[in-house]
Amino acid sequence: MTIQYSERFKARMVERMLRRGGPSAYALSQEVGVSQPTLSRWKREAASLFDVSDETEQPEPERRPEDWTAEEKFNAVVEAAAVDDADLGVWLRRKGLKEEHLRQWRAMMREGFSKPRRATTQEAAARKEIQRLEKELQRKEKALAETAALLVLQGKVKALWAEKGADTRPMSDTPSSAPLKKRKRKARR
């Protein structure tokens, strides 16, 4: 048993499918209860009546949009922004895209700009080298400060010795041999 639909109903369904961001024939069939092949046939018939077959038929895309590179996705978003809203549906069909792809890619671009990017291996290596050099610099600054303190102390010691006089001789830890000789002489007697 075939169901008869009014021309007005058919026109509304075709219009919804052709509208920018409109549902596919399958999605619309789930929504309104008309079979997907019937909706697809109405769409083809409308295309042949208005000679818009190149706008409504979807060419076989070279690759799935999910397989596009980041650069291709970026270029598609930029290109789509330049297309008028009225022509966007045609542009999407020619590219084998859906409006949802553009929405996802725009969101990815916004997220990419808001998230801090991960450092490349070159940047990470440079950062480690900078940290190593900073540690080495701190170590050398400490050694220099210690050397400067020793030089100041040495200068103070020299100044202290200079105040006592020039005839001051350094003291010896060993006793002089003269008293020892006297003791030996006394012991022999």
Backbone as CSV, one residue per row, in Angstrom:
resi,resn,N_x,N_y,N_z,CA_x,CA_y,CA_z,C_x,C_y,C_z
1,MET,0.842,-1.170,0.000,0.000,0.000,0.000,0.888,1.235,0.000
2,THR,0.700,2.089,-0.961,1.496,3.307,-1.047,0.734,4.460,-0.417
3,ILE,1.478,5.276,0.286,0.884,6.438,0.939,1.053,7.629,0.010
4,GLN,-0.022,8.398,-0.142,0.029,9.592,-0.981,0.317,10.805,-0.085
5,TYR,1.366,11.545,-0.436,1.710,12.762,0.292,1.383,13.957,-0.596
6,SER,0.975,15.042,0.019,0.635,16.242,-0.753,1.901,16.870,-1.321
7,GLU,1.735,17.612,-2.401,2.875,18.300,-3.018,3.474,19.315,-2.042
8,ARG,2.611,19.928,-1.265,3.089,20.912,-0.280,4.002,20.232,0.744
9,PHE,3.590,19.058,1.237,4.394,18.308,2.202,5.734,17.908,1.585
10,LYS,5.681,17.415,0.339,6.916,17.027,-0.360,7.857,18.221,-0.486
11,ALA,7.294,19.367,-0.874,8.116,20.571,-1.050,8.767,20.990,0.267
12,ARG,8.003,20.890,1.363,8.580,21.250,2.675,9.718,20.306,3.052
13,MET,9.563,19.026,2.804,10.604,18.050,3.142,11.861,18.286,2.295
14,VAL,11.680,18.533,1.003,12.829,18.794,0.124,13.523,20.080,0.557
15,GLU,12.721,21.084,0.886,13.300,22.361,1.330,14.130,22.168,2.599
16,ARG,13.640,21.375,3.525,14.388,21.126,4.764,15.708,20.414,4.482
17,MET,15.683,19.453,3.552,16.916,18.718,3.239,17.928,19.604,2.522
18,LEU,17.447,20.550,1.716,18.357,21.405,0.950,18.810,22.636,1.731
19,ARG,18.136,22.920,2.815,18.494,24.076,3.624,19.900,23.889,4.206
20,ARG,20.588,25.004,4.372,21.936,24.951,4.938,21.863,24.331,6.331
21,GLY,22.657,23.323,6.547,22.661,22.623,7.826,21.444,21.736,8.007
22,GLY,20.699,21.526,6.940,19.498,20.705,7.009,19.841,19.246,7.242
23,PRO,18.848,18.484,7.684,19.107,17.067,7.970,19.288,16.261,6.688
24,SER,19.920,15.139,6.830,20.048,14.221,5.693,18.706,13.522,5.491
25,ALA,18.585,12.824,4.384,17.342,12.103,4.103,17.084,11.057,5.182
26,TYR,18.133,10.416,5.659,17.981,9.400,6.701,17.488,10.027,8.004
27,ALA,18.126,11.136,8.421,17.740,11.792,9.671,16.302,12.307,9.590
28,LEU,15.944,12.870,8.457,14.580,13.385,8.289,13.569,12.237,8.282
29,SER,13.956,11.104,7.717,13.043,9.956,7.696,12.761,9.483,9.119
30,GLN,13.751,9.514,9.971,13.565,9.121,11.366,12.635,10.098,12.089
31,GLU,12.728,11.367,11.697,11.955,12.417,12.361,10.484,12.418,11.939
32,VAL,10.221,12.318,10.635,8.843,12.482,10.141,8.148,11.170,9.805
33,GLY,8.881,10.083,9.755,8.258,8.789,9.496,8.090,8.441,8.030
34,VAL,8.728,9.180,7.152,8.712,8.871,5.720,10.002,8.114,5.434
35,SER,9.935,7.107,4.589,11.132,6.295,4.346,12.244,7.110,3.681
36,GLN,13.462,6.720,3.966,14.632,7.424,3.434,14.689,7.360,1.917
37,PRO,14.430,6.221,1.279,14.452,6.193,-0.189,13.426,7.142,-0.818
38,THR,12.270,7.272,-0.182,11.248,8.185,-0.705,11.737,9.624,-0.644
39,LEU,12.310,10.003,0.488,12.832,11.371,0.633,13.957,11.632,-0.366
40,SER,14.826,10.665,-0.555,15.926,10.827,-1.516,15.384,10.977,-2.934
41,ARG,14.336,10.211,-3.266,13.730,10.316,-4.598,13.120,11.697,-4.791
42,TRP,12.418,12.220,-3.782,11.830,13.562,-3.883,12.920,14.607,-4.105
43,LYS,14.020,14.420,-3.423,15.134,15.373,-3.553,15.699,15.332,-4.972
44,ARG,15.884,14.114,-5.519,16.392,13.980,-6.896,15.419,14.581,-7.907
45,GLU,14.137,14.320,-7.711,13.125,14.863,-8.626,13.119,16.387,-8.598
46,ALA,13.245,16.954,-7.402,13.270,18.415,-7.287,14.509,18.968,-7.961
47,ALA,15.602,18.268,-7.838,16.843,18.725,-8.466,16.715,18.701,-9.982
48,SER,16.060,17.683,-10.524,15.922,17.616,-11.984,14.940,18.669,-12.494
49,LEU,13.935,19.013,-11.703,12.967,20.041,-12.108,13.603,21.425,-12.184
50,PHE,14.467,21.704,-11.224,15.049,23.044,-11.143,16.453,23.101,-11.718
51,ASP,16.918,22.007,-12.275,18.251,21.943,-12.880,19.334,22.408,-11.904
52,VAL,19.272,21.860,-10.698,20.272,22.189,-9.682,21.022,20.924,-9.276
53,SER,21.144,20.017,-10.186,21.748,18.735,-9.852,23.181,18.880,-9.364
54,ASP,23.925,19.847,-9.911,25.309,19.998,-9.472,25.390,20.540,-8.057
55,GLU,24.320,21.201,-7.590,24.325,21.743,-6.240,23.837,20.728,-5.221
56,THR,22.971,19.815,-5.629,22.383,18.903,-4.659,23.100,17.572,-4.586
57,GLU,23.719,17.136,-5.646,24.422,15.861,-5.613,25.749,16.043,-4.905
58,GLN,26.033,15.107,-4.057,27.285,15.188,-3.321,28.355,14.422,-4.078
59,PRO,29.420,15.086,-4.462,30.491,14.355,-5.129,31.192,13.446,-4.125
60,GLU,31.769,12.422,-4.639,32.515,11.506,-3.786,33.779,12.220,-3.308
61,PRO,33.888,12.483,-2.022,35.086,13.184,-1.548,36.325,12.302,-1.689
62,GLU,37.442,12.976,-1.877,38.698,12.239,-2.019,39.014,11.477,-0.734
63,ARG,38.854,12.156,0.379,39.086,11.537,1.687,37.949,11.948,2.614
64,ARG,37.796,11.193,3.655,36.804,11.569,4.654,37.281,12.837,5.354
65,PRO,36.376,13.712,5.759,36.786,14.934,6.459,37.567,14.648,7.743
66,GLU,37.309,13.507,8.356,38.031,13.142,9.577,39.507,12.872,9.300
67,ASP,39.815,12.563,8.035,41.194,12.253,7.664,41.964,13.473,7.168
68,TRP,41.323,14.625,7.142,41.992,15.832,6.657,43.073,16.253,7.639
69,THR,44.111,16.892,7.115,45.176,17.407,7.975,44.689,18.668,8.673
70,ALA,45.415,19.083,9.696,45.051,20.304,10.423,45.072,21.514,9.498
71,GLU,46.027,21.547,8.591,46.119,22.673,7.657,44.916,22.701,6.717
72,GLU,44.492,21.535,6.237,43.330,21.472,5.351,42.061,21.903,6.089
73,LYS,41.942,21.490,7.343,40.780,21.891,8.139,40.778,23.401,8.351
74,PHE,41.934,23.946,8.672,42.048,25.396,8.869,41.663,26.137,7.594
75,ASN,42.203,25.688,6.460,41.887,26.330,5.182,40.396,26.239,4.872
76,ALA,39.779,25.111,5.200,38.349,24.948,4.945,37.537,25.921,5.797
77,VAL,37.918,26.097,7.052,37.199,27.031,7.929,37.336,28.455,7.408
78,VAL,38.539,28.827,6.994,38.762,30.175,6.464,37.983,30.373,5.169
79,GLU,38.031,29.373,4.305,37.327,29.453,3.023,35.816,29.539,3.240
80,ALA,35.297,28.761,4.186,33.859,28.770,4.467,33.421,30.119,5.031
81,ALA,34.287,30.770,5.774,33.944,32.084,6.327,33.778,33.117,5.219
82,ALA,34.452,32.922,4.107,34.376,33.870,2.995,33.160,33.616,2.102
83,VAL,32.521,32.458,2.243,31.374,32.105,1.399,30.105,32.708,2.007
84,ASP,29.212,33.230,1.152,27.923,33.761,1.611,27.102,32.646,2.235
85,ASP,26.231,33.018,3.172,25.384,32.021,3.820,24.513,31.278,2.815
86,ALA,24.052,31.973,1.798,23.187,31.338,0.797,23.937,30.276,-0.002
87,ASP,25.219,30.469,-0.213,26.012,29.535,-1.021,26.772,28.512,-0.183
88,LEU,26.644,28.601,1.132,27.427,27.708,1.991,27.051,26.245,1.791
89,GLY,25.765,25.957,1.633,25.337,24.570,1.423,25.954,23.973,0.172
90,VAL,25.979,24.760,-0.900,26.579,24.297,-2.157,28.064,24.044,-1.945
91,TRP,28.727,24.977,-1.278,30.171,24.848,-1.027,30.457,23.595,-0.200
92,LEU,29.637,23.369,0.838,29.833,22.191,1.687,29.672,20.905,0.883
93,ARG,28.665,20.854,0.024,28.455,19.644,-0.774,29.602,19.410,-1.738
94,ARG,30.108,20.468,-2.325,31.244,20.311,-3.248,32.469,19.776,-2.525
95,LYS,32.641,20.194,-1.283,33.801,19.743,-0.506,33.557,18.402,0.176
96,GLY,32.312,17.935,0.158,31.996,16.677,0.828,31.950,16.842,2.337
97,LEU,31.564,18.030,2.792,31.533,18.331,4.224,30.112,18.544,4.703
98,LYS,29.970,18.560,6.006,28.714,18.946,6.640,29.019,20.138,7.533
99,GLU,27.980,20.876,7.841,28.189,22.058,8.673,28.749,21.677,10.044
100,GLU,28.412,20.498,10.508,28.921,20.037,11.799,30.454,19.946,11.792
101,HIS,31.019,19.544,10.650,32.482,19.497,10.553,33.069,20.881,10.804
102,LEU,32.479,21.882,10.162,32.984,23.252,10.344,32.855,23.692,11.797
103,ARG,31.716,23.363,12.422,31.532,23.738,13.838,32.604,23.092,14.707
104,GLN,32.846,21.809,14.486,33.863,21.103,15.272,35.241,21.709,15.044
105,TRP,35.571,21.994,13.811,36.897,22.522,13.496,37.078,23.920,14.056
106,ARG,36.001,24.734,14.020,36.102,26.071,14.631,36.345,25.944,16.127
107,ALA,35.626,25.020,16.769,35.805,24.805,18.210,37.225,24.337,18.507
108,MET,37.748,23.442,17.667,39.125,22.965,17.857,40.113,24.121,17.737
109,MET,39.847,25.019,16.792,40.742,26.162,16.609,40.685,27.071,17.834
110,ARG,39.475,27.323,18.356,39.357,28.171,19.549,40.068,27.531,20.731
111,GLU,39.895,26.223,20.907,40.568,25.515,21.994,42.079,25.572,21.827
112,GLY,42.515,25.430,20.597,43.956,25.468,20.331,44.565,26.803,20.672
113,PHE,43.807,27.879,20.470,44.327,29.200,20.791,44.266,29.481,22.281
114,SER,43.327,28.858,22.996,43.184,29.158,24.414,44.070,28.283,25.293
115,LYS,44.402,27.092,24.836,45.245,26.196,25.631,46.710,26.567,25.451
116,PRO,47.476,26.435,26.533,48.913,26.654,26.340,49.470,25.519,25.494
117,ARG,50.236,25.871,24.525,50.735,24.846,23.619,51.887,24.093,24.275
118,ARG,52.059,22.871,23.869,53.138,22.051,24.408,54.440,22.462,23.750
119,ALA,55.458,22.472,24.543,56.762,22.868,24.031,57.310,21.790,23.101
120,THR,57.985,22.226,22.082,58.611,21.279,21.179,59.852,20.715,21.857
121,THR,60.397,19.667,21.293,61.583,19.061,21.896,62.756,20.024,21.869
122,GLN,62.826,20.853,20.832,63.904,21.839,20.754,63.769,22.849,21.882
123,GLU,62.541,23.322,22.109,62.316,24.293,23.170,62.598,23.669,24.533
124,ALA,62.204,22.414,24.719,62.444,21.735,25.990,63.942,21.580,26.233
125,ALA,64.693,21.227,25.207,66.142,21.085,25.347,66.776,22.433,25.668
126,ALA,66.309,23.484,25.025,66.848,24.823,25.292,66.536,25.240,26.724
127,ARG,65.320,24.925,27.202,64.943,25.269,28.572,65.837,24.536,29.573
128,LYS,66.122,23.251,29.322,67.003,22.487,30.213,68.412,23.065,30.215
129,GLU,68.892,23.451,29.049,70.228,24.049,28.948,70.283,25.359,29.732
130,ILE,69.233,26.149,29.648,69.183,27.410,30.397,69.220,27.129,31.891
131,GLN,68.468,26.139,32.357,68.469,25.789,33.777,69.852,25.326,34.220
132,ARG,70.500,24.514,33.399,71.838,24.030,33.741,72.812,25.197,33.848
133,LEU,72.743,26.120,32.887,73.642,27.271,32.904,73.361,28.188,34.093
134,GLU,72.086,28.331,34.473,71.757,29.153,35.636,72.320,28.541,36.911
135,LYS,72.235,27.209,37.050,72.806,26.541,38.224,74.318,26.737,38.269
136,GLU,74.959,26.583,37.114,76.409,26.769,37.043,76.781,28.202,37.408
137,LEU,76.004,29.154,36.944,76.257,30.561,37.262,76.128,30.803,38.761
138,GLN,75.107,30.239,39.398,74.944,30.392,40.843,76.126,29.788,41.594
139,ARG,76.579,28.620,41.158,77.721,27.972,41.810,78.963,28.846,41.703
140,LYS,79.195,29.400,40.523,80.377,30.239,40.320,80.264,31.554,41.085
141,GLU,79.055,32.097,41.200,78.879,33.322,41.982,79.188,33.067,43.452
142,LYS,78.793,31.901,43.974,79.106,31.555,45.361,80.613,31.432,45.552
143,ALA,81.282,30.767,44.613,82.738,30.612,44.707,83.422,31.970,44.639
144,LEU,82.947,32.851,43.801,83.516,34.192,43.687,83.311,34.975,44.978
145,ALA,82.138,34.866,45.583,81.882,35.558,46.849,82.802,35.024,47.944
146,GLU,83.027,33.729,47.969,83.923,33.128,48.959,85.353,33.612,48.760
147,THR,85.797,33.661,47.511,87.146,34.149,47.204,87.291,35.611,47.599
148,ALA,86.285,36.401,47.335,86.329,37.820,47.711,86.412,37.961,49.226
149,ALA,85.677,37.140,49.966,85.727,37.194,51.429,87.121,36.818,51.926
150,LEU,87.735,35.803,51.313,89.091,35.407,51.717,90.101,36.512,51.430
151,LEU,89.967,37.188,50.303,90.880,38.287,49.974,90.732,39.441,50.959
152,VAL,89.502,39.742,51.337,89.277,40.809,52.329,89.911,40.411,53.653
153,LEU,89.728,39.176,54.059,90.313,38.692,55.311,91.833,38.726,55.254
154,GLN,92.408,38.330,54.122,93.861,38.358,53.954,94.373,39.796,54.050
155,GLY,93.661,40.725,53.468,94.049,42.136,53.547,94.020,42.632,54.978
156,LYS,93.037,42.213,55.750,92.939,42.622,57.152,94.091,42.044,57.963
157,VAL,94.456,40.803,57.682,95.578,40.174,58.398,96.869,40.926,58.104
158,LYS,97.098,41.266,56.845,98.304,42.017,56.484,98.312,43.383,57.157
159,ALA,97.170,44.015,57.218,97.086,45.326,57.868,97.367,45.198,59.355
160,LEU,96.885,44.145,59.978,97.126,43.922,61.398,98.611,43.716,61.663
161,TRP,99.294,42.960,60.846,100.726,42.723,61.007,101.513,44.005,60.752
162,ALA,101.062,44.782,59.838,101.774,46.026,59.528,101.694,46.992,60.696
163,GLU,100.606,46.987,61.473,100.466,47.880,62.617,101.434,47.507,63.730
164,LYS,101.762,46.249,63.908,102.642,45.811,64.982,104.078,46.224,64.739
165,GLY,104.413,46.440,63.506,105.779,46.890,63.235,106.481,45.977,62.271
166,ALA,107.562,46.513,61.718,108.318,45.775,60.716,109.259,44.771,61.347
167,ASP,109.650,44.978,62.641,110.612,44.073,63.264,109.962,42.816,63.811
168,THR,108.723,42.726,63.722,108.043,41.544,64.223,108.312,40.387,63.288
169,ARG,108.829,39.331,63.923,109.115,38.136,63.152,108.027,37.106,63.437
170,PRO,107.821,36.273,62.497,106.841,35.226,62.765,107.364,34.313,63.857
171,MET,106.508,33.892,64.707,106.913,33.031,65.816,107.045,31.606,65.317
172,SER,108.023,30.896,65.913,108.269,29.524,65.521,107.601,28.605,66.518
173,ASP,107.129,27.491,66.055,106.511,26.512,66.939,107.574,25.682,67.662
174,THR,108.765,25.611,67.111,109.830,24.810,67.742,110.670,25.717,68.640
175,PRO,111.066,25.207,69.768,111.913,26.033,70.658,113.291,26.234,70.039
176,SER,113.869,27.317,70.387,115.221,27.574,69.855,116.191,26.544,70.424
177,SER,117.255,26.317,69.758,118.208,25.276,70.178,119.170,25.773,71.268
178,ALA,119.284,27.066,71.519,120.216,27.592,72.524,119.887,27.100,73.916
179,PRO,118.665,27.168,74.429,118.422,26.668,75.781,118.660,25.173,75.882
180,LEU,118.430,24.452,74.833,118.649,23.015,74.852,120.127,22.698,75.026
181,LYS,120.984,23.466,74.373,122.426,23.242,74.485,122.893,23.509,75.904
182,LYS,122.319,24.524,76.555,122.702,24.834,77.931,122.326,23.688,78.842
183,ARG,121.186,23.097,78.644,120.761,21.997,79.497,121.661,20.778,79.327
184,LYS,122.104,20.553,78.106,122.971,19.407,77.848,124.311,19.604,78.546
185,ARG,124.814,20.829,78.548,126.095,21.097,79.199,125.976,20.858,80.696
186,LYS,124.863,21.287,81.272,124.679,21.118,82.710,124.578,19.638,83.043
187,ALA,123.999,18.885,82.208,123.825,17.464,82.471,125.148,16.734,82.400
188,ARG,126.119,17.180,81.621,127.400,16.521,81.490,128.252,16.802,82.724
189,ARG,128.078,17.794,83.360,128.956,18.142,84.461,128.698,17.352,85.625
